[in-house]
């Protein structure tokens, strides 16, 4: 790519980021918009230097304890009064195998005593499943961490995993509860190894959409997987809970086809030993099975039009039947749906009444089951919130709830 083409690409990405941020109202005030523009510009200026961070180390590192940092580097463009690092750390996949995962660690710039700061492990909503779709690798990696400025102002360290297979190549993780949970917990472990930021063992989990799914699984698994961490609570916005119900509700539109393509290709790879040969053909139509792998290489942000071009003709002719009734696939969807056992920590749930992707009635059923099971649940249904805005709209209630946690 010549310099002129590279410059045009950077300008397009800056404009895209600015449009996204305006649309989701992350920075409604003029001063914050200016600050955002400065940070995006800083990120664009160093974008070409970021790519080598995500290359696999040579020689490959030996397996290490989950949370062990392999590589870290400062990240420019952090919010005012904060400092940040891009990290590559050890985690595990659905089979418990060692894998490397990338992500961000952000902390208040003011010094703090070792172990004195709560770590908020942020789990991001769907951005894609390919390595280049990782949020930490973009020109504005902080802007999609919903509530980041408020969390930093409260004195917390914020960590944000990319999930396995994103950033650095690795095993799939999309809506695979065990992998997502490990990735979310292990970056909290990694934060304790960053010198001078005061990250402690107390962790709050916070996730939106796919990230809500990851956070719930992390809360369920933490006691066994990361017993040295004290999980104070788990907060989710429009969480992906009952995967079968969500798939059935969404598969009739372009978003459902796209999310389905991501999920089916991830499952086909991660669970290949448990599915028939050529597994996509057992759940998708010939056209769907042909298209899904290509869709999985495209990012939700920046390549949305290409995804829609592929997905639109598949509406109504993507799946062979109800995946919840197809042998092999039905078991996997159930396995990756949070169970109804009570969570061992307080739960905060925010749901937008105008959400057409994660349907309000499905979240309501999850809230009801957790309440009945005995979980301490605080639930908010926001009447004007959509899937894209619910996490931001919930921030005042979320911060109050976090402040009440022991």
Buried (B, 14 or more C-beta within 10 A) or exposed (E): EEEEEEEEEBEEBBEBBBEBBEEBEBBEEEEBBEBBBEBBBBBBEEBEEBEEBBEEEEEEBEEEEBBBBBBBEEBBBBBEEBBBBBBBBBBBBBEEEBBBBBBBBBBBBEEBEEEBBBBBBBBBBBBBBBBBBBBBBBBBBBBBBBBBBBBBBBBBBBBBBBBBBBBBBBBBBBBBBBBBBBBBBBBBBBBBBBEEBBBBBBBBBBBBBBBBBBBBBBBBBBEEBBEEBBBBBBBBBBBBBBBBBBBBBBBEBBBBBBBBBBBBBBBBBBBEEEBEEEBBBBBBBEEBBBBBBEBBBBBBBBBBEBBEEBBEEBEEEBBBEBBBEBEBBBBBBEBBBBEEEBBEBBBBBBBBEEBEBBBBEBBBBBBEBBBEEEBEBBBBBBEEBBBBBBBBBBBEBBBEBBEEBE
